């Protein structure tokens, strides 16, 4: 019998018959690593695309068995099932493994087990409904400014499994944690972790908000140093209160207001720390100016506070927090200015793939022509529209669930004019931008913050953002 509770990088893996489900980035990295440590590996994928074939060919050469377009049961003799993030927690293959008492690990659990024991780089984990990528990249920038090798990995950049197997060890990892990576973690013990915020998202994947919330909360389990929460989001604080952390771990809040004890916050346009200073009862450490953060929209300042809290929990000096935030370059399609034409500013926030992200974006601007739509993932847009009805001048809707948003506008804010774009091919975004520009007046912002996933019409949110930028330049740049 294999003692799964003690299995690590230096254990005997030759007795493990691993079945890896999925041949994407995470699945490929998992299979490759398992082969390297000596496990017998079978990989199954219900797809049969070019990426699966390419990855499968490489893994077959390394010794794995590959089954594409797979619809059968778990292969015989499997004693470990490693599931990619795209596999739903209630998927048939998961239920089958549980009935057969097969050990189930996700990508992060496998990565934790494969850490090199002689120098296991600490994990600083970032999750939440929105802001994960930006905060993880800010954190990596701060840690790098402190002279540390600290890549941003996980749900961004390299697979976490690939990162821990890298022969050149990191000093510390800035890890973006997506909710689908958390259902099957068991022994993971981060140095520190943050849940930035929580709102409806992935409801179709998890079968409801409660399951989604409970899964996010797992990031705090076994936290060693600091469980960091958003003071403005009571759900995240409750998660920390309920978390089973390592004895001695602290609860640390971040807020856009004046910080209380054991918090980071904002005082007179400066980010300050009252959590990781010796005399925090009476003093705060200045970290940087709000102007050091670009763009300095409120939700991005909150991201910076969260990143600073994680870095400070790891012992990074205040000057390195400032330098890291000053040198940080935002990822594309996150409140990115495409240009200003005829007095109208065009903003690409295609990464706003749910209502909460769209809400943060809409709050940052006055007099908005809002471009929305795509795959709604089971969300309700009523609250979003109610809260922003005064600053939405008009809306342009596209994509699979455009009528859902249109009906909500008719019901909740009948005074807001809107146009529905029926086109679904490459011309759609051109029509969207032309319609939005006709609604807009000088001084307005045309804002692509769809509140929806992009897969109904585009390869991903990046392709959607690129199409928007191209349409803006094509239709407005020549005027």
C-alpha positions in Angstrom: 0.0 0.0 0.0 1.2 3.5 -0.8 1.2 6.0 2.1 -0.2 8.9 0.2 0.1 11.3 3.2 3.9 11.0 3.1 4.6 10.8 -0.6 7.0 13.4 -1.8 9.7 14.1 -4.4 12.1 11.6 -2.9 9.6 8.8 -2.5 9.4 5.7 -4.7 7.2 6.6 -7.6 7.7 3.4 -9.5 4.7 1.8 -7.8 2.4 4.6 -9.0 0.2 4.1 -12.0 -0.9 7.6 -12.7 -3.7 8.6 -15.0 -3.5 12.2 -16.1 -6.8 13.7 -17.3 -6.3 16.4 -19.9 -3.5 17.3 -22.3 -3.4 21.0 -22.0 -0.6 23.0 -20.4 -1.2 21.7 -16.9 -1.8 18.1 -18.0 1.3 18.0 -20.2 3.5 19.4 -17.4 2.0 16.9 -14.9 2.6 13.9 -17.1 6.1 15.0 -18.0 7.0 15.4 -14.3 5.5 12.1 -13.3 7.5 10.3 -16.0 10.7 12.1 -14.8 10.2 10.8 -11.2 9.6 7.3 -12.3 5.8 6.8 -12.3 4.0 4.8 -15.0 1.8 7.3 -16.8 -1.3 7.1 -18.9 -2.9 10.3 -20.3 -6.5 10.6 -21.5 -8.2 13.5 -23.2 -11.7 13.6 -24.6 -10.4 15.9 -27.3 -8.4 15.2 -30.4 -7.1 18.6 -31.5 -3.7 19.7 -32.8 -2.4 20.7 -29.3 -3.5 17.3 -27.8 -1.8 15.4 -30.7 1.4 17.5 -30.4 1.6 17.0 -26.6 0.7 13.4 -26.9 3.5 12.7 -29.4 6.1 14.1 -27.1 4.8 12.2 -24.1 4.7 8.9 -26.0 8.3 9.3 -26.9 9.0 9.8 -23.1 7.2 6.6 -22.3 3.6 7.5 -21.6 0.5 5.8 -23.0 -1.8 8.4 -24.7 -5.5 8.0 -25.4 -7.2 10.9 -27.3 -10.9 11.2 -28.0 -11.3 9.1 -24.8 -14.7 8.3 -23.6 -14.1 5.1 -21.5 -13.6 4.3 -17.8 -10.4 5.1 -15.8 -7.6 2.8 -17.2 -7.1 -0.5 -15.3 -4.5 -0.5 -12.4 -4.7 3.3 -12.0 -3.9 4.2 -8.3 -3.5 8.0 -8.8 -5.7 10.3 -10.9 -4.2 13.7 -11.7 -6.9 16.1 -13.0 -6.3 19.2 -15.0 -8.1 22.4 -13.9 -10.6 22.1 -16.7 -12.1 18.9 -15.1 -15.3 19.7 -13.1 -15.3 18.5 -9.5 -18.5 16.6 -10.2 -17.3 15.1 -13.5 -18.1 11.4 -14.1 -14.5 10.5 -14.0 -14.1 12.0 -10.5 -17.2 10.1 -9.2 -15.7 6.9 -10.7 -12.4 7.5 -9.0 -14.0 8.2 -5.7 -16.1 5.0 -5.9 -13.0 3.0 -6.7 -11.0 4.7 -3.8 -8.4 6.0 -6.3 -6.3 8.9 -4.9 -7.2 12.2 -6.7 -4.8 15.1 -7.0 -5.0 18.4 -8.8 -2.2 20.3 -10.4 -1.3 22.2 -7.2 -1.3 19.1 -5.1 1.1 17.3 -7.5 3.3 20.4 -7.5 3.4 20.5 -3.7 4.5 16.9 -3.6 7.2 17.4 -6.2 8.9 20.3 -4.5 12.7 19.7 -4.0 13.1 18.9 -0.3 16.6 20.4 -0.1 15.3 23.9 -1.1 11.5 24.1 -1.3 10.7 27.6 -2.4 7.9 29.1 -0.3 4.5 29.7 -1.9 2.8 33.1 -1.8 -0.7 32.4 -3.2 -3.1 34.9 -4.8 -6.8 34.1 -5.5 -10.1 35.9 -5.8 -12.7 36.5 -8.4 -10.8 39.4 -10.0 -7.4 40.9 -9.9 -5.4 37.7 -9.5 -3.1 38.1 -12.5 -2.4 41.8 -11.8 -1.7 41.1 -8.1 0.5 38.1 -8.8 2.5 40.1 -11.4 2.8 43.0 -8.9 4.0 40.6 -6.3 6.6 39.1 -8.6 7.8 42.6 -9.5 8.2 43.6 -5.8 10.0 40.4 -4.9 12.3 40.8 -8.0 13.1 44.3 -6.9 14.2 42.8 -3.6 16.8 40.7 -5.5 14.8 37.4 -5.4 14.2 34.9 -8.1 10.4 35.0 -7.9 8.5 34.1 -11.0 4.7 34.6 -11.3 3.4 31.1 -12.0 0.4 28.8 -11.7 -2.7 30.2 -13.4 -0.3 32.6 -15.2 3.0 31.9 -16.9 4.4 28.4 -16.4 2.5 25.6 -14.9 3.3 25.3 -11.2 4.4 21.7 -11.7 7.0 22.9 -14.3 8.1 25.6 -12.0 8.9 23.3 -9.1 10.7 20.9 -11.4 12.9 23.6 -12.9 16.6 22.7 -12.2 17.3 26.3 -11.4 15.4 26.8 -8.1 13.3 29.9 -7.4 13.7 31.7 -4.1 9.9 32.1 -3.7 6.9 31.7 -6.0 4.2 34.4 -6.7 1.4 32.0 -7.5 -1.9 32.9 -9.2 -4.5 30.4 -8.0 -7.6 29.8 -10.1 -10.6 28.3 -8.4 -10.5 25.2 -10.7 -7.1 24.4 -9.3 -8.2 24.1 -5.7 -10.8 21.2 -5.4 -8.2 18.5 -5.0 -5.5 20.1 -2.8 -4.7 18.1 0.3 -1.3 18.9 1.8 -0.5 22.3 0.3 0.8 24.7 2.9 1.4 28.2 1.6 3.7 30.7 3.4 1.0 33.3 3.0 -2.2 33.6 0.9 -4.8 36.2 -0.1 -8.4 36.1 -1.4 -8.8 39.4 -3.1 -12.5 39.5 -3.4 -15.4 37.1 -4.1 -18.3 37.5 -6.5 -20.4 35.2 -8.8 -18.2 33.4 -11.3 -17.6 29.8 -12.5 -21.1 29.0 -11.2 -21.6 26.5 -14.1 -18.3 24.8 -13.2 -18.9 24.5 -9.5 -22.7 24.1 -9.6 -23.4 27.2 -7.5 -22.0 30.1 -5.5 -21.6 28.2 -2.2 -19.4 25.5 -3.8 -17.4 28.2 -5.6 -16.9 30.1 -2.3 -15.9 27.1 -0.3 -13.4 26.1 -2.9 -11.8 29.5 -2.9 -11.4 29.4 0.8 -9.2 26.3 0.6 -6.3 28.6 -0.3 -6.1 29.5 3.4 -5.8 26.0 4.7 -2.4 25.3 6.4 -1.2 28.9 5.8 2.0 29.4 7.8 2.6 33.1 8.1 -0.3 35.4 7.0 -3.9 34.9 5.8 -4.6 38.2 4.1 -8.2 39.4 3.4 -10.1 42.3 1.9 -11.6 44.5 4.6 -14.2 45.7 2.2 -15.3 42.2 1.4 -16.7 40.5 4.5 -16.8 37.1 2.8 -13.0 37.0 2.6 -12.6 37.9 6.3 -15.1 35.1 7.2 -13.0 32.7 5.2 -9.9 33.6 7.3 -11.9 33.3 10.5 -13.0 29.8 9.5 -9.6 28.6 8.1 -7.5 25.9 9.6 -4.1 27.6 9.5 -0.8 26.7 11.0 -0.5 27.8 14.6 1.0 31.3 14.8 -0.3 32.5 11.4 -1.8 36.0 11.5 -4.9 37.5 9.9 -4.0 40.6 8.0 -6.4 43.0 6.3 -6.0 45.4 3.4 -8.3 48.4 2.8 -8.6 51.5 0.6 -9.4 53.4 3.8 -7.2 54.2 6.8 -5.9 50.9 8.2 -6.6 49.6 11.6 -4.2 47.4 13.6 -2.7 44.5 11.5 -3.9 46.1 8.2 -2.4 47.8 5.2 -4.3 50.8 3.8 -4.2 54.3 2.4 -3.5 57.5 4.3 -3.4 60.8 2.4 -2.6 59.2 -0.9 0.1 56.9 0.5 0.0 53.1 0.9 1.0 52.3 4.5 1.6 49.2 6.5 0.3 48.7 10.1 0.8 44.9 10.1 4.4 44.1 9.5 6.0 46.8 11.7 7.3 46.4 15.2 5.3 49.3 16.7 2.1 48.8 14.8 0.0 49.9 17.8 1.1 53.4 17.2 3.0 53.6 13.9 2.5 52.8 10.2 5.3 52.3 7.6 4.9 54.3 4.4 5.3 52.0 1.4 4.7 54.1 -1.7 2.4 56.8 -3.2 -0.8 56.0 -5.0 0.8 57.7 -8.0 3.4 55.0 -8.0 0.7 52.6 -9.1 -0.4 52.7 -12.8 -3.2 52.7 -13.5 -4.2 53.9 -10.1 -8.0 53.1 -10.3 -9.3 52.1 -6.9 -9.4 48.3 -7.6 -5.8 48.4 -8.8 -4.7 50.2 -5.6 -6.4 47.3 -3.7 -4.4 44.8 -5.8 -1.2 46.7 -4.9 -2.1 46.6 -1.2 -2.6 42.8 -1.4 0.7 42.3 -3.3 2.5 44.5 -0.7 0.9 42.5 2.2 2.2 39.2 0.7 5.6 40.6 0.1 5.8 42.2 3.6 4.8 38.9 5.1 7.9 37.4 3.4 10.1 40.2 4.9 10.5 42.5 1.9 11.6 46.0 2.8 9.3 49.0 2.1 11.7 50.5 -0.4 11.5 47.3 -2.5 7.7 47.4 -2.4 7.8 50.9 -3.8 10.4 50.0 -6.5 8.5 46.9 -7.5 5.2 48.8 -7.9 6.9 51.6 -9.8 8.5 49.2 -12.3 5.4 47.0 -12.7 4.0 46.8 -16.2 0.3 45.8 -16.4 -0.7 42.8 -18.5 -2.6 43.7 -21.7 -6.4 44.0 -21.8 -6.7 45.2 -18.2 -7.9 48.8 -18.2 -5.6 49.5 -21.2 -6.1 52.8 -23.0 -6.4 52.1 -26.8 -6.4 55.8 -27.6 -8.4 59.0 -27.6 -10.1 60.1 -30.7 -12.5 63.0 -31.2 -12.4 63.7 -27.5 -13.6 60.1 -26.7 -11.3 57.7 -24.7 -11.4 54.0 -25.7 -10.5 51.5 -22.9 -9.8 47.8 -23.4 -10.7 45.8 -20.2 -11.5 42.6 -22.1 -10.2 40.7 -19.1 -13.4 41.8 -17.2 -15.0 38.4 -17.8 -17.5 38.5 -15.0 -19.9 41.1 -13.4 -17.6 41.8 -10.5 -14.7 42.7 -12.8 -17.0 44.8 -15.0 -18.3 46.6 -11.9 -14.7 47.6 -10.9 -14.1 48.9 -14.3 -17.3 50.8 -14.7 -16.8 52.5 -11.3 -13.4 53.9 -12.5 -15.0 56.1 -15.2 -17.8 58.7 -15.6 -20.1 58.9 -18.6 -19.4 55.4 -20.1 -20.6 53.8 -23.3 -20.5 50.2 -22.1 -19.6 47.3 -24.4 -20.8 44.1 -22.9 -21.8 40.5 -23.7 -20.5 37.0 -24.5 -21.0 33.9 -22.4 -22.6 35.0 -19.1 -21.8 31.8 -17.2 -25.0 31.8 -15.2 -24.6 35.4 -13.8 -27.3 37.9 -13.1 -26.6 41.4 -14.4 -29.3 43.3 -12.4 -27.1 44.5 -9.5 -24.3 45.6 -11.9 -26.7 47.7 -14.0 -28.5 49.2 -11.0 -25.3 50.3 -9.3 -23.9 51.9 -12.5 -27.1 53.2 -14.1 -26.1 56.9 -13.5 -22.7 56.7 -15.3 -23.7 54.4 -18.2 -24.7 56.7 -21.0 -25.5 53.8 -23.4 -24.6 50.2 -24.0 -23.7 48.1 -27.0 -24.2 44.3 -26.6 -22.8 41.3 -28.5 -22.3 37.6 -28.1 -24.3 34.6 -27.0 -26.0 36.1 -24.0 -26.6 39.6 -25.4 -30.4 39.3 -25.0 -30.0 38.4 -21.3 -28.2 41.7 -20.7 -30.7 43.6 -23.0 -33.7 42.3 -21.1 -32.0 43.3 -17.8 -31.4 46.8 -19.1 -35.1 47.0 -20.2 -36.2 46.0 -16.7 -33.7 47.6 -14.4 -32.7 50.8 -16.3 -35.2 51.5 -19.1 -33.7 55.0 -19.6 -30.3 53.6 -20.8 -30.3 53.3 -24.6 -28.6 50.3 -26.1 -27.9 48.5 -29.4 -27.7 44.8 -29.9 -25.2 43.6 -32.5 -26.4 40.5 -34.2 -23.2 39.8 -36.2 -21.0 37.0 -34.9 -18.1 37.0 -37.4 -15.0 39.1 -37.6 -17.0 42.1 -38.6 -18.9 42.2 -35.2 -16.4 44.2 -33.3 -16.2 46.8 -36.0 -20.0 47.2 -35.8 -19.7 47.4 -32.0 -17.1 50.2 -32.1 -19.1 52.2 -34.7 -22.3 51.9 -32.6 -20.5 52.9 -29.4 -18.9 55.9 -31.0 -22.2 57.1 -32.3 -23.6 57.0 -28.7 -20.5 58.7 -27.2 -19.9 62.4 -26.8 -16.6 64.3 -26.2 -15.4 63.5 -22.7 -17.0 60.1 -22.6 -15.3 56.7 -22.3 -16.1 53.8 -24.6 -15.4 50.9 -22.3 -15.0 47.2 -23.3 -15.7 45.5 -20.0 -17.9 42.6 -21.2 -18.7 40.9 -17.9 -18.8 37.7 -19.8 -16.4 35.0 -21.2 -15.3 35.4 -24.8 -15.3 31.8 -26.1 -18.6 32.1 -28.0 -17.0 34.4 -30.6 -13.3 34.6 -29.8 -10.4 32.3 -29.0 -10.0 34.1 -25.6 -10.3 37.5 -23.9 -7.0 38.5 -25.5 -8.3 38.0 -29.0 -11.5 39.9 -28.1 -9.4 42.8 -26.8 -7.2 42.8 -29.9 -10.2 42.9 -32.1 -11.6 45.9 -30.2 -8.3 47.8 -30.4 -8.0 47.1 -34.2 -11.6 48.2 -34.7 -11.0 51.4 -32.8 -7.9 52.3 -34.8 -9.6 51.3 -38.1 -12.8 53.2 -37.6 -11.7 56.2 -35.4 -8.1 56.7 -36.1 -8.6 58.0 -39.6 -11.2 60.6 -38.7 
